[in-house]
Amino acid sequence: MKNVTENIYAELISPGCNVGIISTPKGDVIVDTPILSRHAATITGALGAENRGSARYLIVTHPHGDHILGTGLFGEDVIVIGSRFTYEQMKKYESAEARAWAESWNWQNQDEVEEMANARIKLPEIIFEDELNLELGGLEIQILPLSGHQRNVTGVFVPKYRALFTGDALFNENHPYMAEGNFQVWLDSLEKMKALKPDFIVPGHGPVCGIETVSKQQSYMERMMKIAETWNPEAGEEAIPSDALDALLAYYPLHGRPEAYIKARMIESIRTAGNPKF
């Protein structure tokens, strides 16, 4: 577990999403979830070694599988917090979706596929419409909208430590998943991140970073929007200039995935740039 700054931690999990931890005098706040019990045990053990308290709240930034499969892994006393949209989507989540997500990563351990497929999804007990502020032991924690990756994505900002947890509103050193997005709304959210002037950012995926990562993703998305303006999808992906795709490919590492897979994902994102999903 990485100590980002005073009382702010991150567990960087792959496959899966990053998990943030905010330590307060009234207990710990977890942002997003691990996907397996062994990941949750690692987080709990690390906090114990740091003489921190137990988890009190768990904030879910949005309802994709890798962000919600661990909502039941920290005990019954932990209160889950999520937006109305997240709550409604989590209610509909089925084990087949978890299984499909796990198997898409070519998971080596079938027992872990079964664990994810049969995860007990603990629904939010505190549900908010737009934003929510918590105060624990004198520490203010702001839950704020950062939509674009999906409808009603939220982020978490801790003003005292200038620390921002973005969920999948921001990817670092990873090609973002954009197939369910709205690019203009997303770009507005990236501007909102900049306005907060965070010193430390825990993105949804990838290493802890600074504000420069926001500008990099903005540039990546703006390139896609320019391609979408002139590309007719009916002409097929062959109509996208290969040098334009190569320029996008160079933004982030492949992390062992085939180049063809990443290019297909980028083309899907360009389609979304020209046809917002909400």
C-alpha positions as CSV (number, residue, x, y, z in Angstrom):
1,M,0.0,0.0,0.0
2,K,1.4,3.4,-1.0
3,N,1.4,6.3,1.5
4,V,0.5,9.1,-0.8
5,T,0.7,11.9,1.8
6,E,-0.3,12.3,5.5
7,N,-3.3,10.0,6.2
8,I,-3.9,9.3,2.5
9,Y,-3.1,5.9,1.0
10,A,-3.6,4.0,-2.2
11,E,-3.6,0.3,-3.0
12,L,-2.8,0.0,-6.7
13,I,-4.5,-3.2,-8.0
14,S,-4.4,-4.8,-11.5
15,P,-6.5,-6.3,-12.8
16,G,-8.9,-4.2,-10.9
17,C,-9.2,-0.6,-9.9
18,N,-7.1,1.5,-7.5
19,V,-8.4,1.7,-4.0
20,G,-8.0,4.8,-2.0
21,I,-7.9,5.1,1.8
22,I,-8.5,8.3,3.9
23,S,-7.5,7.8,7.5
24,T,-9.4,10.0,10.0
25,P,-9.7,10.1,13.8
26,K,-13.2,8.6,13.4
27,G,-12.2,5.7,11.2
28,D,-11.0,5.0,7.7
29,V,-12.8,5.9,4.5
30,I,-12.2,3.6,1.5
31,V,-12.7,4.9,-2.0
32,D,-13.8,2.1,-4.5
33,T,-13.2,-1.6,-3.8
34,P,-10.7,-4.4,-4.3
35,I,-12.1,-7.3,-6.3
36,L,-11.0,-10.3,-4.2
37,S,-10.9,-11.1,-0.5
38,R,-7.1,-11.4,-0.5
39,H,-6.9,-7.8,-1.7
40,A,-9.2,-6.7,1.1
41,A,-7.1,-8.6,3.6
42,T,-4.0,-6.9,2.3
43,I,-5.5,-3.5,2.8
44,T,-6.9,-4.3,6.2
45,G,-3.5,-5.8,7.3
46,A,-1.6,-2.8,6.0
47,L,-3.8,-0.4,7.9
48,G,-3.4,-2.4,11.0
49,A,0.4,-2.3,10.7
50,E,0.1,1.5,10.5
51,N,-2.0,1.5,13.7
52,R,-4.9,3.0,11.8
53,G,-8.5,2.5,12.7
54,S,-11.0,0.2,11.0
55,A,-13.0,1.1,7.9
56,R,-16.1,3.2,8.6
57,Y,-17.3,4.2,5.1
58,L,-16.8,2.9,1.6
59,I,-17.5,5.3,-1.2
60,V,-18.2,3.9,-4.7
61,T,-17.4,6.2,-7.5
62,H,-19.4,4.4,-10.2
63,P,-21.0,0.9,-10.7
64,H,-18.5,-0.9,-13.0
65,G,-17.7,-4.4,-11.7
66,D,-14.1,-3.7,-10.7
67,H,-15.3,-0.8,-8.4
68,I,-18.2,-2.7,-6.7
69,L,-17.3,-6.4,-6.3
70,G,-15.6,-5.8,-3.0
71,T,-18.4,-3.8,-1.3
72,G,-19.1,-6.8,1.0
73,L,-15.5,-7.5,1.9
74,F,-15.0,-5.1,4.8
75,G,-17.7,-6.2,7.2
76,E,-21.4,-5.4,7.9
77,D,-20.5,-2.2,9.9
78,V,-19.0,-0.4,7.0
79,I,-21.5,2.0,5.4
80,V,-21.5,2.1,1.6
81,I,-22.0,5.5,0.0
82,G,-23.0,6.0,-3.7
83,S,-24.9,8.2,-6.0
84,R,-28.5,7.5,-7.0
85,F,-27.4,6.3,-10.4
86,T,-24.7,4.0,-8.8
87,Y,-27.3,2.6,-6.4
88,E,-29.8,1.8,-9.2
89,Q,-27.1,0.1,-11.3
90,M,-25.7,-1.9,-8.5
91,K,-29.2,-3.3,-7.7
92,K,-29.3,-4.8,-11.2
93,Y,-25.8,-6.3,-11.2
94,E,-25.8,-10.0,-11.8
95,S,-23.1,-12.7,-11.3
96,A,-22.9,-13.3,-15.1
97,E,-21.6,-9.7,-15.5
98,A,-18.9,-10.3,-12.9
99,R,-18.0,-13.6,-14.5
100,A,-17.8,-12.1,-18.0
101,W,-15.6,-9.3,-16.6
102,A,-13.2,-11.7,-14.8
103,E,-12.9,-14.0,-17.8
104,S,-12.2,-11.1,-20.1
105,W,-8.9,-10.7,-18.3
106,N,-7.9,-14.3,-18.9
107,W,-7.9,-14.9,-15.2
108,Q,-5.5,-17.8,-14.3
109,N,-7.2,-18.9,-11.1
110,Q,-10.7,-20.3,-11.7
111,D,-11.4,-20.2,-8.0
112,E,-11.0,-16.4,-8.1
113,V,-13.3,-16.2,-11.1
114,E,-15.9,-18.0,-9.0
115,E,-15.3,-15.7,-6.1
116,M,-15.9,-12.7,-8.2
117,A,-18.9,-14.2,-10.0
118,N,-20.5,-14.9,-6.6
119,A,-19.5,-11.7,-4.8
120,R,-22.1,-10.3,-2.4
121,I,-22.8,-6.8,-3.6
122,K,-23.5,-4.6,-0.6
123,L,-25.7,-1.7,-1.7
124,P,-25.2,1.9,-0.8
125,E,-27.0,2.9,2.5
126,I,-26.2,6.6,2.0
127,I,-27.5,7.7,-1.4
128,F,-27.0,11.2,-2.8
129,E,-28.2,12.9,-6.0
130,D,-25.3,15.2,-6.9
131,E,-22.7,15.8,-4.2
132,L,-22.1,15.1,-0.6
133,N,-19.8,16.3,2.2
134,L,-18.6,14.3,5.1
135,E,-16.8,15.6,8.2
136,L,-15.1,13.0,10.3
137,G,-13.0,14.0,13.3
138,G,-12.7,17.5,11.9
139,L,-11.6,16.3,8.4
140,E,-13.7,17.4,5.5
141,I,-14.2,15.0,2.7
142,Q,-16.0,16.2,-0.5
143,I,-17.8,13.8,-2.8
144,L,-18.4,15.6,-6.1
145,P,-19.5,14.8,-9.7
146,L,-16.9,13.9,-12.3
147,S,-19.1,12.5,-15.0
148,G,-18.1,11.5,-18.5
149,H,-16.6,8.0,-18.3
150,Q,-20.2,7.0,-17.4
151,R,-23.2,8.9,-16.2
152,N,-22.9,10.3,-12.6
153,V,-19.3,9.2,-11.9
154,T,-18.1,10.8,-8.7
155,G,-14.7,11.8,-7.3
156,V,-13.5,12.4,-3.7
157,F,-11.5,15.4,-2.7
158,V,-9.8,16.0,0.7
159,P,-9.0,19.7,0.8
160,K,-6.7,19.6,3.9
161,Y,-4.3,17.2,2.0
162,R,-5.0,18.5,-1.5
163,A,-5.7,14.8,-2.4
164,L,-8.1,13.8,-5.2
165,F,-9.5,10.3,-5.9
166,T,-11.0,10.3,-9.4
167,G,-12.4,6.9,-10.0
168,D,-12.4,6.2,-13.8
169,A,-12.7,9.9,-14.6
170,L,-8.9,9.7,-14.9
171,F,-6.6,7.0,-16.2
172,N,-2.8,7.2,-15.8
173,E,-0.4,5.3,-18.1
174,N,-3.4,3.3,-19.3
175,H,-5.6,3.7,-22.4
176,P,-9.0,4.9,-21.0
177,Y,-12.1,2.9,-21.4
178,M,-14.5,5.3,-23.1
179,A,-17.3,3.2,-24.7
180,E,-20.0,4.3,-22.4
181,G,-19.0,7.9,-22.2
182,N,-19.7,11.5,-23.2
183,F,-16.5,13.2,-24.3
184,Q,-17.7,16.8,-23.7
185,V,-19.0,16.1,-20.3
186,W,-15.8,14.2,-19.5
187,L,-13.6,17.1,-20.7
188,D,-15.6,19.4,-18.4
189,S,-14.9,17.1,-15.5
190,L,-11.2,17.2,-16.3
191,E,-11.3,21.0,-16.1
192,K,-13.0,20.7,-12.8
193,M,-10.1,18.5,-11.5
194,K,-7.7,21.2,-12.6
195,A,-9.7,23.9,-10.7
196,L,-9.4,21.9,-7.5
197,K,-5.6,22.2,-7.8
198,P,-4.8,18.9,-6.2
199,D,-1.2,18.0,-5.2
200,F,-1.9,14.3,-5.3
201,I,-4.2,12.3,-7.6
202,V,-5.2,8.7,-7.2
203,P,-6.6,7.8,-10.6
204,G,-9.0,4.9,-11.3
205,H,-6.2,3.0,-12.9
206,G,-2.4,3.5,-13.0
207,P,0.1,5.1,-10.7
208,V,-0.5,8.0,-8.3
209,C,0.1,11.2,-10.3
210,G,-0.2,15.0,-10.5
211,I,-2.2,17.5,-12.5
212,E,-0.1,16.9,-15.6
213,T,-1.8,13.6,-16.1
214,V,-5.1,15.4,-16.5
215,S,-3.7,17.5,-19.3
216,K,-2.4,14.4,-21.0
217,Q,-5.8,12.7,-21.0
218,Q,-7.4,15.9,-22.3
219,S,-5.0,15.9,-25.2
220,Y,-5.7,12.2,-25.9
221,M,-9.5,12.8,-25.9
222,E,-9.3,16.0,-28.0
223,R,-7.3,14.1,-30.7
224,M,-10.1,11.5,-30.8
225,M,-12.7,14.1,-31.1
226,K,-10.9,15.6,-34.1
227,I,-10.8,12.2,-35.8
228,A,-14.5,11.7,-35.1
229,E,-15.4,15.0,-36.8
230,T,-14.2,13.8,-40.2
231,W,-14.5,10.0,-40.0
232,N,-17.6,8.3,-41.3
233,P,-18.0,5.1,-39.3
234,E,-19.8,3.5,-42.2
235,A,-16.5,3.7,-44.2
236,G,-14.9,1.3,-41.7
237,E,-11.9,1.7,-39.5
238,E,-9.7,1.6,-42.6
239,A,-10.8,5.2,-43.3
240,I,-9.1,6.4,-40.1
241,P,-5.5,7.5,-41.0
242,S,-3.0,5.0,-39.6
243,D,-0.7,7.7,-38.4
244,A,-3.6,9.2,-36.3
245,L,-4.1,5.8,-34.6
246,D,-0.3,5.4,-34.1
247,A,-0.1,8.8,-32.4
248,L,-2.9,7.8,-30.0
249,L,-1.3,4.4,-29.4
250,A,2.0,6.2,-28.3
251,Y,0.2,8.0,-25.4
252,Y,0.2,5.1,-23.0
253,P,1.9,1.7,-22.6
254,L,0.2,-1.6,-23.8
255,H,0.8,-3.4,-20.5
256,G,1.3,-6.7,-22.4
257,R,-2.0,-6.5,-24.3
258,P,-1.9,-7.0,-28.1
259,E,-1.6,-3.8,-30.1
260,A,-4.6,-4.9,-32.2
261,Y,-6.7,-5.1,-29.0
262,I,-5.8,-1.6,-27.9
263,K,-6.4,-0.2,-31.4
264,A,-9.8,-1.8,-31.5
265,R,-10.5,-0.2,-28.1
266,M,-9.4,3.2,-29.4
267,I,-11.6,2.9,-32.5
268,E,-14.5,2.1,-30.2
269,S,-13.6,5.3,-28.2
270,I,-13.5,7.4,-31.4
271,R,-17.0,6.1,-32.2
272,T,-18.1,7.3,-28.8
273,A,-16.5,10.7,-29.3
274,G,-18.8,11.2,-32.3
275,N,-21.8,9.5,-30.7
276,P,-22.1,10.2,-26.9
277,K,-23.8,7.5,-24.9
278,F,-25.7,9.8,-22.6
